[in-house]
Amino acid sequence: MARQDRLNWDDKGIRLPAVRAVADQYQCSVSTAIRAYEWLEQRHLVYAIPQSGYYAVQNGTGAQDMDWQEPLDFASAAPDPRVFPYADFRHCMDLAMRQKQDELFLYGTQQGLPSLIALLQKQFADYQVFAGAEQFFITSGVQQALAALALMTFPGGKTKVMVELPTYHNMPTLLESLKVPIAGVRRTLVEGLDWDSLERQFAEGDIKFFYVMPRFQNPIGTSLTAVEKKRLLRLARRYDVYLVEDDYLADLEDSARRDPLWSYDTHERVIYLKSYSKILFPGLRVGVTVLPSALVSGFGLYKRMLDIDTSALSQAALEVYIHSGMFAHHRKTIRSRYASRMKVVHEQLAAHPDFAPFRDAPRTGGEHTVLPLPSGMPVNTLISRLESRGILADTTERYYPAGMVERGREPGIETMLRLNISNVPKQRIEEGMQKIREEISRLQLKSLREGME
């Protein structure tokens, strides 16, 4: 079956012959046909939908990497559209419509579909996030959860939100638009979090929560160690501060020993956020928030105020996608694909130890890293010159609150080139990084010559 039909399965997501039809075609017993499908399922060639049948797994093929004609896009953080599970998810949407049509066109519950929440409880246990069903909320993306958390009143009545510097680029804009006061603490490549500043600001008494990315921080890509996570939790408990953990790349973690901040929390200080945008597609707009018990009621009020409930159709389709095993297969595919690309990045960094930006770049997992740029590097000129050579790249400037950059380069702002591999073909990464190295070197040489004149 695998030899004869695999080429026909490239349409991906198509329904395969029923078990009895396979038995008749190959003149074998029904039990043998079932075992054949089970064998194919174990090898992630097909997947089963209960009471529906077997379907071909999306194989992730598309435009061949070496035939890629578009610019090499190291700037985009969106998932690779060539491996979007379009056909499989469309099937899940259709199945959700058939199975849950009585629920999909009415107002739902503010928490989300109870059946999806029950499924997520089991899935999140794999991430080492254990919580009761009443602590889960399905939101219209993580952005909605951040807005609700920023607006709602926390126990103790504190008002400020602390962010890492640099941080997720939409967070400062969101807080400013909601007129929520912002505090910041630096997180650098060498030193990590500025612990003295963090504790001093916690102690001043007006930080209601600290928005932090312990895993594959955006934009610098580094992760907190277990020791650092425990230290952060001790400070949060001591000064009555909540920690909003954005675990947006949990699905790309390749080490079972790297647990989220939530798993170390024994005093309910952590709010856990999980997005499906990076592993599936951004347009799904489904996020998950897991809350300490004390915040459930207040969060629910603001969630209902913002949108009443999250799209029931998206929730139902995601439930089918996870329950069928398709999500687990797709996650494995994406994790493997991105890991192989990051391996090429690391090989290129190691191949040029005398080139400071490559030498000092963090060897991260996930989907991105950063290149520290020399002092005085004209970043706009660099971006323009790279674009003229078919390379799209981004700096970390926009990951700081706008006022910090507008006031000039304050001490502590590191000028870095952010490189994301999710949309760069593996076979073209070496070429792209060579061009980046050449353009940085040329601008360095030009600056040196001008300084000597």
Secondary structure, DSSP 8 states (H G I E B T S, - for coil): -HHHHTGGGGG-S-B---HHHHHHHHT--HHHHHHHHHHHHHTTSEEEETTTEEEE------S-GGG--S-EESS--S--GGG--HHHHHHHHHHHHHHHHHHHTS---SS--HHHHHHHHHHHHHTT----GGGEEEESHHHHHHHHHHHS--TT---EEEEEES--THHHHHHHHTT--EEEEEEETTTEE-HHHHHHHHHHT-EEEEEE--SS-TTT-----HHHHHHHHHHHHHTT-EEEEE-TTGGG---TT---HHHH-SSS-EEEEEESTTTT-GGG--EEEE--GGGHHHHHHHHHHHHSS--HHHHHHHHHHHHTTHHHHHHHHHHHHHHHHHHHHHHHHHT-TTSHHHHTS----TTEEEEE--TT--HHHHHHHHHHTTEE-EESGGGS-HHHHHT---TT---EEEEE-TTS-GGGHHHHHHHHHHHHHHHHHHHHHHHH-
